[in-house]
Amino acid sequence: MLTKEIHFASRPTGLPTLENFTFTESEVPALRDGEVLLRTLYISVDPYLRGRMREGKSYIPAFQIGQVIESAVVGQVVQSQAPNFNSGDIVVAQLGWRTYNVAKAGQLMRTVPGVSPSVALGVLGIPGLTAYFGLLDIGQPKVDETVVVSGAAGAVGMTVCQIAKFKGCHVIGIAGSDEKNKYLRDELGVETTINYKTTSSMFDALKEACPNGIDIYFDNVGGVVSDAVMPLINERARIVICGQISIYNSDKLEVGVKPQPFLVVRSAMMKGFIVTQYMPRFAEGISQLAQWFTSGQLKHAETIIEGFENTPDAFIGLFRGENLGKQVVKL
Ligand SMILES: NC(=O)c1ccc[n+]([C@@H]2O[C@H](COP(=O)([O-])OP(=O)(O)OC[C@H]3O[C@@H](n4cnc5c(N)ncnc54)[C@H](OP(=O)(O)O)[C@@H]3O)[C@@H](O)[C@H]2O)c1
């Protein structure tokens, strides 16, 4: 039996292009004890994969040229040599961009029953957990505080906005289109939004949107958007550094506002994190997110691109802001 697969063909310079990926086919290996054969249902494309395309040391190994790209994948068991998994089970795991994957039972997590399985790549998966731990553990939101979220209409950002609302905060969302901002206001109750692509001064827009200053900044993007936040932070503000997508396609060191003077005089805290550091608490996070989600309190938006052959395009689209909520590929 053959599987289609997508290999990492070359390291991108700047924005990745389709030439950085090649499509091939290979024979699916025979199952060994403790393994299952999975048919891919959904593939997650994520900004951090751009970091893995760069050579050098990071928190996760770089992709090697010729290797199959991997990310979170939802699959259905079609054959099982593992006692705890049966044909038909739907699971999520870190797997190759393949139409069929062989996986060890120990790698697999079952998706939440009764919920569309793609949600396991979004609000009930790594993006949801990132929002949950980043905001609650590092941000420590309190009633009436002002929370600014960049990348607010993406998978992580829109979950942060909603949890901050649950905690009684005033939420200001920053995103790159008026349609995304409308969604944030109309569907998620975000009070004020800023379109960073059309605003002439991020500082003026933020100053107007945050008359009482900024208590928490949840940073998904970095760059000039984040520079504008620093002069507006309050005493004991918390700045959660989750991601810096604005510089993922650049090889140069970013030059901008130095945060230290603002942190000192406001006794503020800035902390980066990688969500896998919270792995021992993932069950707690998923349980709370699932409770909010199944009760209808926590909303999930996703942008679905159909067709395995469109996976690289879906990935590249993240850097053009083509997604509202979680970007997934449906096979
Ligand atoms: N620390 C962790 O463990 C962890 C875990 C997961 C994700 N992250 C990070 O969290 C951030 C969001 O990830 P996600 O999965 O939720 O992705 P996402 O926000 O769903 O998708 C990426 C979005 O980034 C925005 N964007 C692209 N280029 C930009 C630029 N130059 N300046 C400003 N915004 C830009 C686009 O929205 P616009 O239309 O608004 O431009 C795009 O839709 C990323 O930085 C990611 O690396 C961190």
Ligand as a Chemical Component Dictionary entry (heavy atoms), coordinates in Angstrom:
data_LIG
# 
_chem_comp.id                   LIG 
_chem_comp.type                 NON-POLYMER 
_chem_comp.pdbx_formal_charge   0 
_chem_comp.three_letter_code    LIG 
# 
loop_
_chem_comp_atom.comp_id 
_chem_comp_atom.atom_id 
_chem_comp_atom.alt_atom_id 
_chem_comp_atom.type_symbol 
_chem_comp_atom.charge 
_chem_comp_atom.model_Cartn_x 
_chem_comp_atom.model_Cartn_y 
_chem_comp_atom.model_Cartn_z 
_chem_comp_atom.pdbx_ordinal 
LIG N1  N1  N 0  4.966  29.572 22.829 1  
LIG C1  C1  C 0  4.347  28.479 22.379 2  
LIG O1  O1  O 0  4.456  27.395 22.911 3  
LIG C2  C2  C 0  3.467  28.612 21.162 4  
LIG C3  C3  C 0  2.558  27.591 20.802 5  
LIG C4  C4  C 0  1.719  27.795 19.684 6  
LIG C5  C5  C 0  1.832  28.967 18.940 7  
LIG N2  N2  N 1  2.755  29.913 19.328 8  
LIG C6  C6  C 0  2.876  31.174 18.597 9  
LIG O2  O2  O 0  1.663  31.876 18.734 10 
LIG C7  C7  C 0  1.458  32.693 17.591 11 
LIG C8  C8  C 0  0.099  32.392 16.999 12 
LIG O3  O3  O 0  0.084  31.055 16.547 13 
LIG P1  P1  P 0  -1.241 30.417 15.927 14 
LIG O4  O4  O 0  -0.999 28.986 15.755 15 
LIG O5  O5  O -1 -2.418 30.873 16.726 16 
LIG O6  O6  O 0  -1.270 31.094 14.481 17 
LIG P2  P2  P 0  -2.425 31.987 13.905 18 
LIG O7  O7  O 0  -2.461 33.245 14.735 19 
LIG O8  O8  O 0  -3.668 31.192 13.800 20 
LIG O9  O9  O 0  -1.948 32.324 12.427 21 
LIG C9  C9  C 0  -0.971 33.235 12.163 22 
LIG C10 C10 C 0  -1.528 34.689 12.078 23 
LIG O10 O10 O 0  -0.434 35.581 12.319 24 
LIG C11 C11 C 0  -0.725 36.815 11.732 25 
LIG N3  N3  N 0  0.476  37.337 11.081 26 
LIG C12 C12 C 0  1.154  36.815 10.042 27 
LIG N4  N4  N 0  2.204  37.585 9.723  28 
LIG C13 C13 C 0  2.176  38.629 10.581 29 
LIG C14 C14 C 0  3.002  39.794 10.752 30 
LIG N5  N5  N 0  4.058  40.019 9.980  31 
LIG N6  N6  N 0  2.688  40.671 11.738 32 
LIG C15 C15 C 0  1.598  40.448 12.536 33 
LIG N7  N7  N 0  0.791  39.375 12.425 34 
LIG C16 C16 C 0  1.074  38.474 11.462 35 
LIG C17 C17 C 0  -1.830 36.590 10.686 36 
LIG O11 O11 O 0  -3.011 37.246 11.125 37 
LIG P3  P3  P 0  -3.300 38.796 10.778 38 
LIG O12 O12 O 0  -4.366 38.792 9.755  39 
LIG O13 O13 O 0  -3.753 39.351 12.087 40 
LIG O14 O14 O 0  -2.024 39.398 10.266 41 
LIG C18 C18 C 0  -2.026 35.074 10.704 42 
LIG O15 O15 O 0  -3.365 34.719 10.471 43 
LIG C19 C19 C 0  2.628  32.411 16.637 44 
LIG O16 O16 O 0  3.621  33.377 16.813 45 
LIG C20 C20 C 0  3.126  31.053 17.104 46 
LIG O17 O17 O 0  4.457  30.836 16.784 47 
LIG C21 C21 C 0  3.549  29.751 20.403 48 
# 
loop_
_chem_comp_bond.comp_id 
_chem_comp_bond.atom_id_1 
_chem_comp_bond.atom_id_2 
_chem_comp_bond.value_order 
_chem_comp_bond.pdbx_ordinal 
LIG N1  C1  SING 1  
LIG C1  O1  DOUB 2  
LIG C1  C2  SING 3  
LIG C2  C3  SING 4  
LIG C2  C21 DOUB 5  
LIG C3  C4  DOUB 6  
LIG C4  C5  SING 7  
LIG C5  N2  DOUB 8  
LIG N2  C6  SING 9  
LIG N2  C21 SING 10 
LIG C6  O2  SING 11 
LIG C6  C20 SING 12 
LIG O2  C7  SING 13 
LIG C7  C8  SING 14 
LIG C7  C19 SING 15 
LIG C8  O3  SING 16 
LIG O3  P1  SING 17 
LIG P1  O4  DOUB 18 
LIG P1  O5  SING 19 
LIG P1  O6  SING 20 
LIG O6  P2  SING 21 
LIG P2  O7  DOUB 22 
LIG P2  O8  SING 23 
LIG P2  O9  SING 24 
LIG O9  C9  SING 25 
LIG C9  C10 SING 26 
LIG C10 O10 SING 27 
LIG C10 C18 SING 28 
LIG O10 C11 SING 29 
LIG C11 N3  SING 30 
LIG C11 C17 SING 31 
LIG N3  C12 SING 32 
LIG N3  C16 SING 33 
LIG C12 N4  DOUB 34 
LIG N4  C13 SING 35 
LIG C13 C14 SING 36 
LIG C13 C16 DOUB 37 
LIG C14 N5  SING 38 
LIG C14 N6  DOUB 39 
LIG N6  C15 SING 40 
LIG C15 N7  DOUB 41 
LIG N7  C16 SING 42 
LIG C17 O11 SING 43 
LIG C17 C18 SING 44 
LIG O11 P3  SING 45 
LIG P3  O12 DOUB 46 
LIG P3  O13 SING 47 
LIG P3  O14 SING 48 
LIG C18 O15 SING 49 
LIG C19 O16 SING 50 
LIG C19 C20 SING 51 
LIG C20 O17 SING 52 
# 
